[in-house]
Amino acid sequence: MNMNAFDVLVIGLGPGGAAAASAAARAGLSVLAIDKRRKLGEPVQCAEFVPLPMGRYARPALVQKITGMRSVLPSGACQHSDFPGLMVDRARFDQALATEASKAGALVQAQTVLKELDQGRRTAVLRGPNGQLEQACYQILIAADGPHSTVARSLGLPPLPVVETRQYRLPLLRPYTDTDIWLSDQYPGGYGWLFPRGAVANVGIGADLKLVADLKAPLERLCADLADQGVVGPEVLGRTGGAIPVGGMRASLVHENIVFVGDAAGLTHPITGAGIASAVVSGERAGQAAAAFLGGDGEALESFDEDMHDEFEDSLARAVMRRQWLMERWHTPDAHLDATHKRGWIAFREYFAA
Ligand SMILES: Cc1cc2nc3c(=O)[nH]c(=O)nc-3n(C[C@H](O)[C@H](O)[C@H](O)COP(=O)(O)OP(=O)(O)OC[C@H]3O[C@@H](n4cnc5c(N)ncnc54)[C@H](O)[C@@H]3O)c2cc1C
């Protein structure tokens, strides 16, 4: 078994890990960043919307601009909100971030899986593209390995609660610049969406599998309704899905010299499911904190943890609270009331009320 030593080992090359690897390498650290996927960024498991502040990262992957969000309540009433953002080709988005990391000097390795962590010896066992086992020693490990983090499991941390999603790509039959959101008891623990992506649309639903038998039937009903209305064509051009953490951020993002970012840290918004921006921001800051720590600032990792709590905790805690409130109402008469969903969705002032 080969043994290599790095200042920073990054597990996972989604937006969180790639941003962390870039920042650490730019600061002059030796970085190994691995991902188990054969091709980085693929298959895409995303509706592909990013908020405007992600514009710098989105440029190489930009598909179209979004101006608003239409939120549809159970009665059929619609709320239109300004909600500017960008639709990206998520595979290209992730690949561009990984290329940046590589250009900054990080060693970027696909098809490489974290098998085991020996925190005492600060060593990870990795299985590489040809099945060979390698050991990598690290001073700091950045856990960017998504909602079902292997690193968290190795440390004995509890798994994050998640909702499941299912999404189809369909031909879009008319130009669209809004995202559409459906709030309904048909999608308990989540919502339905249509995100336009040029000539196609990502149509999906998220729901809590404790509350629905499966996601296929409600998604196919939504797609059929949209096809009947002439919004989308009937042929399914692609299928995807995946888990979204909905329990809010981990109590601590730092465990000795291990730093959690993005979905692995629980930074995804538990109501909207958005997590790309928080993954990039936390990843970059973790890479910078690693450099500061190894440069002699013994408090840099704790400061990172505090900064992330300051930045994300309030909005995530409100979302967790609203989610719990909604969880008590799904499949009850309240779940058919517009008023319930106004309190549970970010487009309405009721969501932000005390
Ligand atoms: C259907 C769906 C739609 C979504 N739509 C949006 C959206 O429109 N906008 C938005 O902002 N967010 C969206 N999200 C959430 C968003 O995709 C995530 O928040 C984001 O990907 C988090 O980035 P990350 O880098 O933390 O984790 P990930 O992107 O999940 O990356 C983790 C990486 O770690 C790798 N990995 C895992 N375990 C190991 C291991 N043991 N060894 C090596 N590698 C490993 C994985 O292969 C993966 O590439 C959506 C999620 C889903 C499921």
The ligand as an SDF file (V2000), in Angstrom:
LIG
                    3D

 53 58  0  0  0  0  0  0  0  0999 V2000
  -32.7680   16.5000   -6.6630 C   0  0  0  0  0  0  0  0  0  0  0  0
  -31.9900   17.6030   -5.9830 C   0  0  0  0  0  0  0  0  0  0  0  0
  -32.1530   18.9070   -6.4300 C   0  0  0  0  0  0  0  0  0  0  0  0
  -31.4140   19.9440   -5.8440 C   0  0  0  0  0  0  0  0  0  0  0  0
  -31.5290   21.1950   -6.3780 N   0  0  0  0  0  0  0  0  0  0  0  0
  -30.7920   22.2060   -5.8770 C   0  0  0  0  0  0  0  0  0  0  0  0
  -30.8400   23.4970   -6.4840 C   0  0  0  0  0  0  0  0  0  0  0  0
  -31.5040   23.7250   -7.4930 O   0  0  0  0  0  0  0  0  0  0  0  0
  -30.0800   24.4740   -5.9160 N   0  0  0  0  0  0  0  0  0  0  0  0
  -29.3160   24.2690   -4.8040 C   0  0  0  0  0  0  0  0  0  0  0  0
  -28.6730   25.2040   -4.3180 O   0  0  0  0  0  0  0  0  0  0  0  0
  -29.2400   23.0350   -4.2350 N   0  0  0  0  0  0  0  0  0  0  0  0
  -29.9260   22.0070   -4.7610 C   0  0  0  0  0  0  0  0  0  0  0  0
  -29.8230   20.7480   -4.2170 N   0  0  0  0  0  0  0  0  0  0  0  0
  -28.8790   20.5430   -3.0950 C   0  0  0  0  0  0  0  0  0  0  0  0
  -27.4480   20.5650   -3.6190 C   0  0  0  0  0  0  0  0  0  0  0  0
  -27.3190   19.6700   -4.6960 O   0  0  0  0  0  0  0  0  0  0  0  0
  -26.4770   20.2020   -2.4850 C   0  0  0  0  0  0  0  0  0  0  0  0
  -26.7620   21.0370   -1.3710 O   0  0  0  0  0  0  0  0  0  0  0  0
  -25.0250   20.3950   -2.9230 C   0  0  0  0  0  0  0  0  0  0  0  0
  -24.6720   19.4680   -3.9070 O   0  0  0  0  0  0  0  0  0  0  0  0
  -24.0890   20.2330   -1.7200 C   0  0  0  0  0  0  0  0  0  0  0  0
  -22.7560   20.2310   -2.1550 O   0  0  0  0  0  0  0  0  0  0  0  0
  -21.6470   19.3950   -1.3670 P   0  0  0  0  0  0  0  0  0  0  0  0
  -20.3710   19.6660   -2.0630 O   0  0  0  0  0  0  0  0  0  0  0  0
  -21.7550   19.6540    0.0710 O   0  0  0  0  0  0  0  0  0  0  0  0
  -22.0830   17.8700   -1.5340 O   0  0  0  0  0  0  0  0  0  0  0  0
  -22.2880   17.0030   -2.8460 P   0  0  0  0  0  0  0  0  0  0  0  0
  -22.5410   17.8450   -4.0330 O   0  0  0  0  0  0  0  0  0  0  0  0
  -23.2800   15.9560   -2.4690 O   0  0  0  0  0  0  0  0  0  0  0  0
  -20.8790   16.3160   -3.0570 O   0  0  0  0  0  0  0  0  0  0  0  0
  -20.4390   15.2740   -2.2240 C   0  0  0  0  0  0  0  0  0  0  0  0
  -19.4500   14.4460   -3.0160 C   0  0  0  0  0  0  0  0  0  0  0  0
  -18.8330   13.5220   -2.1190 O   0  0  0  0  0  0  0  0  0  0  0  0
  -18.6040   12.3120   -2.8330 C   0  0  0  0  0  0  0  0  0  0  0  0
  -18.4670   11.2530   -1.8460 N   0  0  0  0  0  0  0  0  0  0  0  0
  -19.3950   10.8130   -0.9620 C   0  0  0  0  0  0  0  0  0  0  0  0
  -18.8880    9.8190   -0.2020 N   0  0  0  0  0  0  0  0  0  0  0  0
  -17.6030    9.6240   -0.6190 C   0  0  0  0  0  0  0  0  0  0  0  0
  -16.5630    8.7240   -0.2280 C   0  0  0  0  0  0  0  0  0  0  0  0
  -16.7340    7.8260    0.7700 N   0  0  0  0  0  0  0  0  0  0  0  0
  -15.3870    8.7880   -0.8800 N   0  0  0  0  0  0  0  0  0  0  0  0
  -15.2080    9.6760   -1.8810 C   0  0  0  0  0  0  0  0  0  0  0  0
  -16.1500   10.5460   -2.2950 N   0  0  0  0  0  0  0  0  0  0  0  0
  -17.3290   10.5300   -1.6730 C   0  0  0  0  0  0  0  0  0  0  0  0
  -19.8390   12.1800   -3.7370 C   0  0  0  0  0  0  0  0  0  0  0  0
  -19.5520   11.3700   -4.8630 O   0  0  0  0  0  0  0  0  0  0  0  0
  -20.1270   13.6260   -4.1200 C   0  0  0  0  0  0  0  0  0  0  0  0
  -19.5640   13.9860   -5.3660 O   0  0  0  0  0  0  0  0  0  0  0  0
  -30.5390   19.6820   -4.7740 C   0  0  0  0  0  0  0  0  0  0  0  0
  -30.3900   18.3650   -4.3000 C   0  0  0  0  0  0  0  0  0  0  0  0
  -31.1030   17.3410   -4.9050 C   0  0  0  0  0  0  0  0  0  0  0  0
  -30.9200   15.9310   -4.4120 C   0  0  0  0  0  0  0  0  0  0  0  0
  1  2  1  0
  2  3  1  0
  2 52  2  0
  3  4  2  0
  4  5  1  0
  4 50  1  0
  5  6  2  0
  6  7  1  0
  6 13  1  0
  7  8  2  0
  7  9  1  0
  9 10  1  0
 10 11  2  0
 10 12  1  0
 12 13  2  0
 13 14  1  0
 14 15  1  0
 14 50  1  0
 15 16  1  0
 16 17  1  0
 16 18  1  0
 18 19  1  0
 18 20  1  0
 20 21  1  0
 20 22  1  0
 22 23  1  0
 23 24  1  0
 24 25  2  0
 24 26  1  0
 24 27  1  0
 27 28  1  0
 28 29  2  0
 28 30  1  0
 28 31  1  0
 31 32  1  0
 32 33  1  0
 33 34  1  0
 33 48  1  0
 34 35  1  0
 35 36  1  0
 35 46  1  0
 36 37  1  0
 36 45  1  0
 37 38  2  0
 38 39  1  0
 39 40  1  0
 39 45  2  0
 40 41  1  0
 40 42  2  0
 42 43  1  0
 43 44  2  0
 44 45  1  0
 46 47  1  0
 46 48  1  0
 48 49  1  0
 50 51  2  0
 51 52  1  0
 52 53  1  0
M  END
$$$$
